[in-house]
């Protein structure tokens, strides 16, 4: 019966179907954006610390 419904078989062994792939891309972009913001904040605080020493 599974050969009549290939989506049932694919869904159970889904690696990255379209919805999951889209979700993963969105999730990855969000994590990347957060990481960039944190790095920028760390960089600005380090620069401010260096400038305050002078």
mmCIF file of the N, C-alpha and C atoms, coordinates in Angstrom:
data_MODEL
# 
_entry.id   MODEL 
# 
loop_
_atom_site.group_PDB 
_atom_site.id 
_atom_site.type_symbol 
_atom_site.label_atom_id 
_atom_site.label_alt_id 
_atom_site.label_comp_id 
_atom_site.label_asym_id 
_atom_site.label_entity_id 
_atom_site.label_seq_id 
_atom_site.pdbx_PDB_ins_code 
_atom_site.Cartn_x 
_atom_site.Cartn_y 
_atom_site.Cartn_z 
_atom_site.occupancy 
_atom_site.B_iso_or_equiv 
_atom_site.pdbx_formal_charge 
_atom_site.auth_seq_id 
_atom_site.auth_comp_id 
_atom_site.auth_asym_id 
_atom_site.auth_atom_id 
_atom_site.pdbx_PDB_model_num 
ATOM 1   N N  . UNK A 1 1  ? 0.816  -1.200 0.000  1.00 0.00 ? 1  UNK A N  1 
ATOM 2   C CA . UNK A 1 1  ? 0.000  0.000  0.000  1.00 0.00 ? 1  UNK A CA 1 
ATOM 3   C C  . UNK A 1 1  ? 0.863  1.269  0.000  1.00 0.00 ? 1  UNK A C  1 
ATOM 4   N N  . UNK A 1 2  ? 2.056  1.202  0.558  1.00 0.00 ? 2  UNK A N  1 
ATOM 5   C CA . UNK A 1 2  ? 2.888  2.395  0.619  1.00 0.00 ? 2  UNK A CA 1 
ATOM 6   C C  . UNK A 1 2  ? 3.276  2.917  -0.751 1.00 0.00 ? 2  UNK A C  1 
ATOM 7   N N  . UNK A 1 3  ? 3.412  2.014  -1.715 1.00 0.00 ? 3  UNK A N  1 
ATOM 8   C CA . UNK A 1 3  ? 3.807  2.472  -3.044 1.00 0.00 ? 3  UNK A CA 1 
ATOM 9   C C  . UNK A 1 3  ? 2.714  3.303  -3.701 1.00 0.00 ? 3  UNK A C  1 
ATOM 10  N N  . UNK A 1 4  ? 1.468  3.190  -3.237 1.00 0.00 ? 4  UNK A N  1 
ATOM 11  C CA . UNK A 1 4  ? 0.388  4.020  -3.763 1.00 0.00 ? 4  UNK A CA 1 
ATOM 12  C C  . UNK A 1 4  ? 0.424  5.425  -3.165 1.00 0.00 ? 4  UNK A C  1 
ATOM 13  N N  . UNK A 1 5  ? 1.002  5.541  -1.992 1.00 0.00 ? 5  UNK A N  1 
ATOM 14  C CA . UNK A 1 5  ? 1.073  6.823  -1.299 1.00 0.00 ? 5  UNK A CA 1 
ATOM 15  C C  . UNK A 1 5  ? 2.529  7.156  -0.974 1.00 0.00 ? 5  UNK A C  1 
ATOM 16  N N  . UNK A 1 6  ? 3.277  7.633  -1.950 1.00 0.00 ? 6  UNK A N  1 
ATOM 17  C CA . UNK A 1 6  ? 4.698  7.882  -1.703 1.00 0.00 ? 6  UNK A CA 1 
ATOM 18  C C  . UNK A 1 6  ? 4.942  8.981  -0.670 1.00 0.00 ? 6  UNK A C  1 
ATOM 19  N N  . UNK A 1 7  ? 4.005  9.913  -0.512 1.00 0.00 ? 7  UNK A N  1 
ATOM 20  C CA . UNK A 1 7  ? 4.201  10.982 0.467  1.00 0.00 ? 7  UNK A CA 1 
ATOM 21  C C  . UNK A 1 7  ? 4.233  10.442 1.892  1.00 0.00 ? 7  UNK A C  1 
ATOM 22  N N  . UNK A 1 8  ? 3.488  9.365  2.144  1.00 0.00 ? 8  UNK A N  1 
ATOM 23  C CA . UNK A 1 8  ? 3.488  8.784  3.482  1.00 0.00 ? 8  UNK A CA 1 
ATOM 24  C C  . UNK A 1 8  ? 4.878  8.265  3.806  1.00 0.00 ? 8  UNK A C  1 
ATOM 25  N N  . UNK A 1 9  ? 5.477  7.585  2.858  1.00 0.00 ? 9  UNK A N  1 
ATOM 26  C CA . UNK A 1 9  ? 6.806  7.032  3.079  1.00 0.00 ? 9  UNK A CA 1 
ATOM 27  C C  . UNK A 1 9  ? 7.837  8.162  3.195  1.00 0.00 ? 9  UNK A C  1 
ATOM 28  N N  . UNK A 1 10 ? 7.738  9.160  2.331  1.00 0.00 ? 10 UNK A N  1 
ATOM 29  C CA . UNK A 1 10 ? 8.692  10.265 2.366  1.00 0.00 ? 10 UNK A CA 1 
ATOM 30  C C  . UNK A 1 10 ? 8.568  11.079 3.646  1.00 0.00 ? 10 UNK A C  1 
ATOM 31  N N  . UNK A 1 11 ? 7.341  11.241 4.098  1.00 0.00 ? 11 UNK A N  1 
ATOM 32  C CA . UNK A 1 11 ? 7.129  12.067 5.283  1.00 0.00 ? 11 UNK A CA 1 
ATOM 33  C C  . UNK A 1 11 ? 7.789  11.440 6.507  1.00 0.00 ? 11 UNK A C  1 
ATOM 34  N N  . UNK A 1 12 ? 7.729  10.133 6.611  1.00 0.00 ? 12 UNK A N  1 
ATOM 35  C CA . UNK A 1 12 ? 8.310  9.489  7.783  1.00 0.00 ? 12 UNK A CA 1 
ATOM 36  C C  . UNK A 1 12 ? 9.835  9.502  7.731  1.00 0.00 ? 12 UNK A C  1 
ATOM 37  N N  . UNK A 1 13 ? 10.404 9.552  6.534  1.00 0.00 ? 13 UNK A N  1 
ATOM 38  C CA . UNK A 1 13 ? 11.865 9.568  6.424  1.00 0.00 ? 13 UNK A CA 1 
ATOM 39  C C  . UNK A 1 13 ? 12.345 10.919 5.895  1.00 0.00 ? 13 UNK A C  1 
ATOM 40  N N  . UNK A 1 14 ? 11.545 11.938 6.107  1.00 0.00 ? 14 UNK A N  1 
ATOM 41  C CA . UNK A 1 14 ? 11.851 13.259 5.553  1.00 0.00 ? 14 UNK A CA 1 
ATOM 42  C C  . UNK A 1 14 ? 13.159 13.781 6.115  1.00 0.00 ? 14 UNK A C  1 
ATOM 43  N N  . UNK A 1 15 ? 14.088 14.080 5.224  1.00 0.00 ? 15 UNK A N  1 
ATOM 44  C CA . UNK A 1 15 ? 15.305 14.770 5.629  1.00 0.00 ? 15 UNK A CA 1 
ATOM 45  C C  . UNK A 1 15 ? 15.022 16.255 5.603  1.00 0.00 ? 15 UNK A C  1 
ATOM 46  N N  . UNK A 1 16 ? 14.752 16.746 4.418  1.00 0.00 ? 16 UNK A N  1 
ATOM 47  C CA . UNK A 1 16 ? 14.386 18.149 4.261  1.00 0.00 ? 16 UNK A CA 1 
ATOM 48  C C  . UNK A 1 16 ? 13.373 18.281 3.133  1.00 0.00 ? 16 UNK A C  1 
ATOM 49  N N  . UNK A 1 17 ? 12.102 18.108 3.447  1.00 0.00 ? 17 UNK A N  1 
ATOM 50  C CA . UNK A 1 17 ? 11.078 18.370 2.446  1.00 0.00 ? 17 UNK A CA 1 
ATOM 51  C C  . UNK A 1 17 ? 10.947 19.892 2.317  1.00 0.00 ? 17 UNK A C  1 
ATOM 52  N N  . UNK A 1 18 ? 10.148 20.376 1.423  1.00 0.00 ? 18 UNK A N  1 
ATOM 53  C CA . UNK A 1 18 ? 10.082 21.823 1.168  1.00 0.00 ? 18 UNK A CA 1 
ATOM 54  C C  . UNK A 1 18 ? 9.766  22.657 2.417  1.00 0.00 ? 18 UNK A C  1 
ATOM 55  N N  . UNK A 1 19 ? 8.744  22.311 3.196  1.00 0.00 ? 19 UNK A N  1 
ATOM 56  C CA . UNK A 1 19 ? 8.471  23.140 4.385  1.00 0.00 ? 19 UNK A CA 1 
ATOM 57  C C  . UNK A 1 19 ? 9.621  23.122 5.386  1.00 0.00 ? 19 UNK A C  1 
ATOM 58  N N  . UNK A 1 20 ? 10.215 21.943 5.599  1.00 0.00 ? 20 UNK A N  1 
ATOM 59  C CA . UNK A 1 20 ? 11.317 21.868 6.553  1.00 0.00 ? 20 UNK A CA 1 
ATOM 60  C C  . UNK A 1 20 ? 12.543 22.601 6.028  1.00 0.00 ? 20 UNK A C  1 
ATOM 61  N N  . UNK A 1 21 ? 12.779 22.516 4.730  1.00 0.00 ? 21 UNK A N  1 
ATOM 62  C CA . UNK A 1 21 ? 13.919 23.207 4.138  1.00 0.00 ? 21 UNK A CA 1 
ATOM 63  C C  . UNK A 1 21 ? 13.747 24.714 4.296  1.00 0.00 ? 21 UNK A C  1 
ATOM 64  N N  . UNK A 1 22 ? 12.544 25.204 4.031  1.00 0.00 ? 22 UNK A N  1 
ATOM 65  C CA . UNK A 1 22 ? 12.261 26.637 4.167  1.00 0.00 ? 22 UNK A CA 1 
ATOM 66  C C  . UNK A 1 22 ? 12.424 27.066 5.620  1.00 0.00 ? 22 UNK A C  1 
ATOM 67  N N  . UNK A 1 23 ? 11.920 26.252 6.549  1.00 0.00 ? 23 UNK A N  1 
ATOM 68  C CA . UNK A 1 23 ? 12.045 26.572 7.968  1.00 0.00 ? 23 UNK A CA 1 
ATOM 69  C C  . UNK A 1 23 ? 13.506 26.615 8.374  1.00 0.00 ? 23 UNK A C  1 
ATOM 70  N N  . UNK A 1 24 ? 14.294 25.635 7.894  1.00 0.00 ? 24 UNK A N  1 
ATOM 71  C CA . UNK A 1 24 ? 15.709 25.588 8.255  1.00 0.00 ? 24 UNK A CA 1 
ATOM 72  C C  . UNK A 1 24 ? 16.446 26.806 7.712  1.00 0.00 ? 24 UNK A C  1 
ATOM 73  N N  . UNK A 1 25 ? 16.126 27.223 6.476  1.00 0.00 ? 25 UNK A N  1 
ATOM 74  C CA . UNK A 1 25 ? 16.768 28.408 5.901  1.00 0.00 ? 25 UNK A CA 1 
ATOM 75  C C  . UNK A 1 25 ? 16.432 29.647 6.730  1.00 0.00 ? 25 UNK A C  1 
ATOM 76  N N  . UNK A 1 26 ? 15.169 29.781 7.100  1.00 0.00 ? 26 UNK A N  1 
ATOM 77  C CA . UNK A 1 26 ? 14.742 30.930 7.897  1.00 0.00 ? 26 UNK A CA 1 
ATOM 78  C C  . UNK A 1 26 ? 15.414 30.906 9.258  1.00 0.00 ? 26 UNK A C  1 
ATOM 79  N N  . UNK A 1 27 ? 15.469 29.732 9.877  1.00 0.00 ? 27 UNK A N  1 
ATOM 80  C CA . UNK A 1 27 ? 16.090 29.582 11.182 1.00 0.00 ? 27 UNK A CA 1 
ATOM 81  C C  . UNK A 1 27 ? 17.574 29.913 11.110 1.00 0.00 ? 27 UNK A C  1 
ATOM 82  N N  . UNK A 1 28 ? 18.245 29.436 10.068 1.00 0.00 ? 28 UNK A N  1 
ATOM 83  C CA . UNK A 1 28 ? 19.669 29.691 9.905  1.00 0.00 ? 28 UNK A CA 1 
ATOM 84  C C  . UNK A 1 28 ? 19.928 31.179 9.703  1.00 0.00 ? 28 UNK A C  1 
ATOM 85  N N  . UNK A 1 29 ? 19.087 31.833 8.908  1.00 0.00 ? 29 UNK A N  1 
ATOM 86  C CA . UNK A 1 29 ? 19.247 33.271 8.686  1.00 0.00 ? 29 UNK A CA 1 
ATOM 87  C C  . UNK A 1 29 ? 19.054 34.042 9.985  1.00 0.00 ? 29 UNK A C  1 
ATOM 88  N N  . UNK A 1 30 ? 18.078 33.646 10.780 1.00 0.00 ? 30 UNK A N  1 
ATOM 89  C CA . UNK A 1 30 ? 17.824 34.329 12.050 1.00 0.00 ? 30 UNK A CA 1 
ATOM 90  C C  . UNK A 1 30 ? 19.005 34.149 12.999 1.00 0.00 ? 30 UNK A C  1 
ATOM 91  N N  . UNK A 1 31 ? 19.532 32.932 13.086 1.00 0.00 ? 31 UNK A N  1 
ATOM 92  C CA . UNK A 1 31 ? 20.686 32.684 13.950 1.00 0.00 ? 31 UNK A CA 1 
ATOM 93  C C  . UNK A 1 31 ? 21.898 33.475 13.485 1.00 0.00 ? 31 UNK A C  1 
ATOM 94  N N  . UNK A 1 32 ? 22.087 33.555 12.168 1.00 0.00 ? 32 UNK A N  1 
ATOM 95  C CA . UNK A 1 32 ? 23.212 34.296 11.612 1.00 0.00 ? 32 UNK A CA 1 
ATOM 96  C C  . UNK A 1 32 ? 23.085 35.785 11.948 1.00 0.00 ? 32 UNK A C  1 
ATOM 97  N N  . UNK A 1 33 ? 21.888 36.321 11.840 1.00 0.00 ? 33 UNK A N  1 
ATOM 98  C CA . UNK A 1 33 ? 21.649 37.734 12.147 1.00 0.00 ? 33 UNK A CA 1 
ATOM 99  C C  . UNK A 1 33 ? 21.934 38.010 13.622 1.00 0.00 ? 33 UNK A C  1 
ATOM 100 N N  . UNK A 1 34 ? 21.479 37.133 14.498 1.00 0.00 ? 34 UNK A N  1 
ATOM 101 C CA . UNK A 1 34 ? 21.723 37.298 15.933 1.00 0.00 ? 34 UNK A CA 1 
ATOM 102 C C  . UNK A 1 34 ? 23.219 37.235 16.223 1.00 0.00 ? 34 UNK A C  1 
ATOM 103 N N  . UNK A 1 35 ? 23.904 36.283 15.590 1.00 0.00 ? 35 UNK A N  1 
ATOM 104 C CA . UNK A 1 35 ? 25.345 36.139 15.777 1.00 0.00 ? 35 UNK A CA 1 
ATOM 105 C C  . UNK A 1 35 ? 26.084 37.402 15.333 1.00 0.00 ? 35 UNK A C  1 
ATOM 106 N N  . UNK A 1 36 ? 25.680 37.979 14.203 1.00 0.00 ? 36 UNK A N  1 
ATOM 107 C CA . UNK A 1 36 ? 26.315 39.203 13.709 1.00 0.00 ? 36 UNK A CA 1 
ATOM 108 C C  . UNK A 1 36 ? 26.089 40.363 14.673 1.00 0.00 ? 36 UNK A C  1 
ATOM 109 N N  . UNK A 1 37 ? 24.894 40.468 15.218 1.00 0.00 ? 37 UNK A N  1 
ATOM 110 C CA . UNK A 1 37 ? 24.600 41.549 16.158 1.00 0.00 ? 37 UNK A CA 1 
ATOM 111 C C  . UNK A 1 37 ? 25.434 41.411 17.424 1.00 0.00 ? 37 UNK A C  1 
ATOM 112 N N  . UNK A 1 38 ? 25.584 40.191 17.912 1.00 0.00 ? 38 UNK A N  1 
ATOM 113 C CA . UNK A 1 38 ? 26.389 39.961 19.113 1.00 0.00 ? 38 UNK A CA 1 
ATOM 114 C C  . UNK A 1 38 ? 27.850 40.302 18.842 1.00 0.00 ? 38 UNK A C  1 
ATOM 115 N N  . UNK A 1 39 ? 28.371 39.869 17.694 1.00 0.00 ? 39 UNK A N  1 
ATOM 116 C CA . UNK A 1 39 ? 29.756 40.181 17.345 1.00 0.00 ? 39 UNK A CA 1 
ATOM 117 C C  . UNK A 1 39 ? 29.962 41.685 17.232 1.00 0.00 ? 39 UNK A C  1 
ATOM 118 N N  . UNK A 1 40 ? 29.004 42.389 16.649 1.00 0.00 ? 40 UNK A N  1 
ATOM 119 C CA . UNK A 1 40 ? 29.108 43.839 16.508 1.00 0.00 ? 40 UNK A CA 1 
ATOM 120 C C  . UNK A 1 40 ? 29.122 44.510 17.880 1.00 0.00 ? 40 UNK A C  1 
ATOM 121 N N  . UNK A 1 41 ? 28.260 44.049 18.773 1.00 0.00 ? 41 UNK A N  1 
ATOM 122 C CA . UNK A 1 41 ? 28.223 44.623 20.122 1.00 0.00 ? 41 UNK A CA 1 
ATOM 123 C C  . UNK A 1 41 ? 29.534 44.381 20.849 1.00 0.00 ? 41 UNK A C  1 
ATOM 124 N N  . UNK A 1 42 ? 30.085 43.183 20.725 1.00 0.00 ? 42 UNK A N  1 
ATOM 125 C CA . UNK A 1 42 ? 31.365 42.890 21.362 1.00 0.00 ? 42 UNK A CA 1 
ATOM 126 C C  . UNK A 1 42 ? 32.473 43.761 20.786 1.00 0.00 ? 42 UNK A C  1 
ATOM 127 N N  . UNK A 1 43 ? 32.453 43.933 19.484 1.00 0.00 ? 43 UNK A N  1 
ATOM 128 C CA . UNK A 1 43 ? 33.459 44.759 18.827 1.00 0.00 ? 43 UNK A CA 1 
ATOM 129 C C  . UNK A 1 43 ? 33.371 46.206 19.297 1.00 0.00 ? 43 UNK A C  1 
ATOM 130 N N  . UNK A 1 44 ? 32.162 46.735 19.375 1.00 0.00 ? 44 UNK A N  1 
ATOM 131 C CA . UNK A 1 44 ? 32.017 48.131 19.805 1.00 0.00 ? 44 UNK A CA 1 
ATOM 132 C C  . UNK A 1 44 ? 32.429 48.300 21.260 1.00 0.00 ? 44 UNK A C  1 
ATOM 133 N N  . UNK A 1 45 ? 32.126 47.336 22.112 1.00 0.00 ? 45 UNK A N  1 
ATOM 134 C CA . UNK A 1 45 ? 32.542 47.464 23.514 1.00 0.00 ? 45 UNK A CA 1 
ATOM 135 C C  . UNK A 1 45 ? 34.058 47.387 23.631 1.00 0.00 ? 45 UNK A C  1 
ATOM 136 N N  . UNK A 1 46 ? 34.694 46.542 22.839 1.00 0.00 ? 46 UNK A N  1 
ATOM 137 C CA . UNK A 1 46 ? 36.161 46.460 22.873 1.00 0.00 ? 46 UNK A CA 1 
ATOM 138 C C  . UNK A 1 46 ? 36.792 47.756 22.392 1.00 0.00 ? 46 UNK A C  1 
ATOM 139 N N  . UNK A 1 47 ? 36.232 48.330 21.345 1.00 0.00 ? 47 UNK A N  1 
ATOM 140 C CA . UNK A 1 47 ? 36.755 49.603 20.830 1.00 0.00 ? 47 UNK A CA 1 
ATOM 141 C C  . UNK A 1 47 ? 36.573 50.698 21.871 1.00 0.00 ? 47 UNK A C  1 
ATOM 142 N N  . UNK A 1 48 ? 35.425 50.724 22.519 1.00 0.00 ? 48 UNK A N  1 
ATOM 143 C CA . UNK A 1 48 ? 35.184 51.734 23.550 1.00 0.00 ? 48 UNK A CA 1 
ATOM 144 C C  . UNK A 1 48 ? 36.150 51.561 24.716 1.00 0.00 ? 48 UNK A C  1 
ATOM 145 N N  . UNK A 1 49 ? 36.434 50.321 25.100 1.00 0.00 ? 49 UNK A N  1 
ATOM 146 C CA . UNK A 1 49 ? 37.388 50.073 26.181 1.00 0.00 ? 49 UNK A CA 1 
ATOM 147 C C  . UNK A 1 49 ? 38.781 50.542 25.792 1.00 0.00 ? 49 UNK A C  1 
ATOM 148 N N  . UNK A 1 50 ? 39.173 50.261 24.560 1.00 0.00 ? 50 UNK A N  1 
ATOM 149 C CA . UNK A 1 50 ? 40.489 50.692 24.093 1.00 0.00 ? 50 UNK A CA 1 
ATOM 150 C C  . UNK A 1 50 ? 40.577 52.222 24.061 1.00 0.00 ? 50 UNK A C  1 
ATOM 151 N N  . UNK A 1 51 ? 39.520 52.870 23.608 1.00 0.00 ? 51 UNK A N  1 
ATOM 152 C CA . UNK A 1 51 ? 39.534 54.328 23.545 1.00 0.00 ? 51 UNK A CA 1 
ATOM 153 C C  . UNK A 1 51 ? 39.535 54.958 24.931 1.00 0.00 ? 51 UNK A C  1 
ATOM 154 N N  . UNK A 1 52 ? 38.885 54.324 25.878 1.00 0.00 ? 52 UNK A N  1 
ATOM 155 C CA . UNK A 1 52 ? 38.833 54.885 27.225 1.00 0.00 ? 52 UNK A CA 1 
ATOM 156 C C  . UNK A 1 52 ? 40.187 54.774 27.930 1.00 0.00 ? 52 UNK A C  1 
ATOM 157 N N  . UNK A 1 53 ? 41.037 53.866 27.484 1.00 0.00 ? 53 UNK A N  1 
ATOM 158 C CA . UNK A 1 53 ? 42.368 53.725 28.085 1.00 0.00 ? 53 UNK A CA 1 
ATOM 159 C C  . UNK A 1 53 ? 43.275 54.893 27.705 1.00 0.00 ? 53 UNK A C  1 
ATOM 160 N N  . UNK A 1 54 ? 43.010 55.528 26.571 1.00 0.00 ? 54 UNK A N  1 
ATOM 161 C CA . UNK A 1 54 ? 43.880 56.621 26.113 1.00 0.00 ? 54 UNK A CA 1 
ATOM 162 C C  . UNK A 1 54 ? 43.546 57.903 26.776 1.00 0.00 ? 54 UNK A C  1 
# 
